[in-house]
Amino acid sequence: MSLEKERRRYLRVNPSMSNPIMSTIHWNGQELNDIPVRDISLGGVALNLSTDNVEPSVGSHFSDMNFFLPNHGVIIASGIVRRVETDTSSNEVCCALEFTRVPTSSDRLLYQYINARQRELSWFETGH
């Protein structure tokens, strides 16, 4: 199946620029704070990471991640790196992770955030 025809299993949403999702992750014994989230779904997340701090490879595990969902609370998750794209001009890497563990309470908060954000995006798209 070609990538163009492949359908995502989960709906992804981009956080609001005025109300971003920030995260704290633990990587190789260091805590990295205020990591911006590019997009998020029930199945995973894409993060912008500075290559000064982290250079993950596909298959790397992040076992302790906290995501601060605006107006919804904090979710805790673990994940595995599925894709890495380096942007040499900004010294950043986009790291796409698949969630491997999300507690039920965090899963509910994430679901509520994604639904609220999707409604917000639909409202703007229809011009209301």
Contacts in CASP RR format, 6 or more apart in sequence:
PFRMAT RR
TARGET T0000
AUTHOR 0000-0000-0000
METHOD contacts of the structure
MODEL  1
MSLEKERRRYLRVNPSMSNPIMSTIHWNGQELNDIPVRDISLGGVALNLS
TDNVEPSVGSHFSDMNFFLPNHGVIIASGIVRRVETDTSSNEVCCALEFT
RVPTSSDRLLYQYINARQRELSWFETGH
8 41 0 8 1.000
9 43 0 8 1.000
10 41 0 8 1.000
10 42 0 8 1.000
10 43 0 8 1.000
10 44 0 8 1.000
11 41 0 8 1.000
11 42 0 8 1.000
11 114 0 8 1.000
11 118 0 8 1.000
12 39 0 8 1.000
12 40 0 8 1.000
12 41 0 8 1.000
13 39 0 8 1.000
13 40 0 8 1.000
13 41 0 8 1.000
13 114 0 8 1.000
13 117 0 8 1.000
13 118 0 8 1.000
13 121 0 8 1.000
14 38 0 8 1.000
14 39 0 8 1.000
15 21 0 8 1.000
15 37 0 8 1.000
15 39 0 8 1.000
15 40 0 8 1.000
15 70 0 8 1.000
15 117 0 8 1.000
16 70 0 8 1.000
16 117 0 8 1.000
16 120 0 8 1.000
19 70 0 8 1.000
19 71 0 8 1.000
20 36 0 8 1.000
20 37 0 8 1.000
20 70 0 8 1.000
21 36 0 8 1.000
21 37 0 8 1.000
21 40 0 8 1.000
21 67 0 8 1.000
21 68 0 8 1.000
21 69 0 8 1.000
21 70 0 8 1.000
22 33 0 8 1.000
22 34 0 8 1.000
22 35 0 8 1.000
22 36 0 8 1.000
22 37 0 8 1.000
22 67 0 8 1.000
22 68 0 8 1.000
23 35 0 8 1.000
23 36 0 8 1.000
23 37 0 8 1.000
23 45 0 8 1.000
23 47 0 8 1.000
23 65 0 8 1.000
23 66 0 8 1.000
23 67 0 8 1.000
23 68 0 8 1.000
24 31 0 8 1.000
24 32 0 8 1.000
24 33 0 8 1.000
24 34 0 8 1.000
24 35 0 8 1.000
24 65 0 8 1.000
24 66 0 8 1.000
24 68 0 8 1.000
25 31 0 8 1.000
25 32 0 8 1.000
25 35 0 8 1.000
25 47 0 8 1.000
25 62 0 8 1.000
25 64 0 8 1.000
25 65 0 8 1.000
25 66 0 8 1.000
26 32 0 8 1.000
26 62 0 8 1.000
26 63 0 8 1.000
26 64 0 8 1.000
26 65 0 8 1.000
27 53 0 8 1.000
27 54 0 8 1.000
27 56 0 8 1.000
27 62 0 8 1.000
28 54 0 8 1.000
30 53 0 8 1.000
32 49 0 8 1.000
32 53 0 8 1.000
32 54 0 8 1.000
35 47 0 8 1.000
35 48 0 8 1.000
35 49 0 8 1.000
36 47 0 8 1.000
36 48 0 8 1.000
37 45 0 8 1.000
37 46 0 8 1.000
37 47 0 8 1.000
37 67 0 8 1.000
38 46 0 8 1.000
38 47 0 8 1.000
38 48 0 8 1.000
38 94 0 8 1.000
39 45 0 8 1.000
39 46 0 8 1.000
40 46 0 8 1.000
40 67 0 8 1.000
40 110 0 8 1.000
40 113 0 8 1.000
40 114 0 8 1.000
41 114 0 8 1.000
42 99 0 8 1.000
42 107 0 8 1.000
42 110 0 8 1.000
42 111 0 8 1.000
42 114 0 8 1.000
43 98 0 8 1.000
43 99 0 8 1.000
44 77 0 8 1.000
44 79 0 8 1.000
44 96 0 8 1.000
44 97 0 8 1.000
44 98 0 8 1.000
44 99 0 8 1.000
45 65 0 8 1.000
45 67 0 8 1.000
45 77 0 8 1.000
45 96 0 8 1.000
45 97 0 8 1.000
45 99 0 8 1.000
46 94 0 8 1.000
46 95 0 8 1.000
46 96 0 8 1.000
46 97 0 8 1.000
47 94 0 8 1.000
47 95 0 8 1.000
47 97 0 8 1.000
48 92 0 8 1.000
48 93 0 8 1.000
48 94 0 8 1.000
48 95 0 8 1.000
49 56 0 8 1.000
49 92 0 8 1.000
49 93 0 8 1.000
49 94 0 8 1.000
49 95 0 8 1.000
50 91 0 8 1.000
50 92 0 8 1.000
50 93 0 8 1.000
51 86 0 8 1.000
51 91 0 8 1.000
51 92 0 8 1.000
51 93 0 8 1.000
52 91 0 8 1.000
54 93 0 8 1.000
54 95 0 8 1.000
55 93 0 8 1.000
56 62 0 8 1.000
56 81 0 8 1.000
56 84 0 8 1.000
56 93 0 8 1.000
56 95 0 8 1.000
57 81 0 8 1.000
57 84 0 8 1.000
58 81 0 8 1.000
58 82 0 8 1.000
58 83 0 8 1.000
58 84 0 8 1.000
59 80 0 8 1.000
59 81 0 8 1.000
59 82 0 8 1.000
60 80 0 8 1.000
60 81 0 8 1.000
61 78 0 8 1.000
61 79 0 8 1.000
61 80 0 8 1.000
61 81 0 8 1.000
61 100 0 8 1.000
62 78 0 8 1.000
62 79 0 8 1.000
62 80 0 8 1.000
62 81 0 8 1.000
62 97 0 8 1.000
63 78 0 8 1.000
63 79 0 8 1.000
64 76 0 8 1.000
64 78 0 8 1.000
65 76 0 8 1.000
65 77 0 8 1.000
65 78 0 8 1.000
65 79 0 8 1.000
65 97 0 8 1.000
66 74 0 8 1.000
66 75 0 8 1.000
66 76 0 8 1.000
67 74 0 8 1.000
67 75 0 8 1.000
67 77 0 8 1.000
67 110 0 8 1.000
68 74 0 8 1.000
69 75 0 8 1.000
69 109 0 8 1.000
69 110 0 8 1.000
69 113 0 8 1.000
70 113 0 8 1.000
71 116 0 8 1.000
72 109 0 8 1.000
72 112 0 8 1.000
72 113 0 8 1.000
72 116 0 8 1.000
73 109 0 8 1.000
74 106 0 8 1.000
74 109 0 8 1.000
75 102 0 8 1.000
75 106 0 8 1.000
75 107 0 8 1.000
75 109 0 8 1.000
75 110 0 8 1.000
76 102 0 8 1.000
76 103 0 8 1.000
76 106 0 8 1.000
77 99 0 8 1.000
77 101 0 8 1.000
77 102 0 8 1.000
77 106 0 8 1.000
78 99 0 8 1.000
78 100 0 8 1.000
78 101 0 8 1.000
78 102 0 8 1.000
79 97 0 8 1.000
79 98 0 8 1.000
79 99 0 8 1.000
79 100 0 8 1.000
79 101 0 8 1.000
80 97 0 8 1.000
80 98 0 8 1.000
80 100 0 8 1.000
81 95 0 8 1.000
81 96 0 8 1.000
81 97 0 8 1.000
82 96 0 8 1.000
82 97 0 8 1.000
82 98 0 8 1.000
83 94 0 8 1.000
83 95 0 8 1.000
83 96 0 8 1.000
84 93 0 8 1.000
84 94 0 8 1.000
84 95 0 8 1.000
84 96 0 8 1.000
85 93 0 8 1.000
85 94 0 8 1.000
86 92 0 8 1.000
86 93 0 8 1.000
87 93 0 8 1.000
87 94 0 8 1.000
102 110 0 8 1.000
END
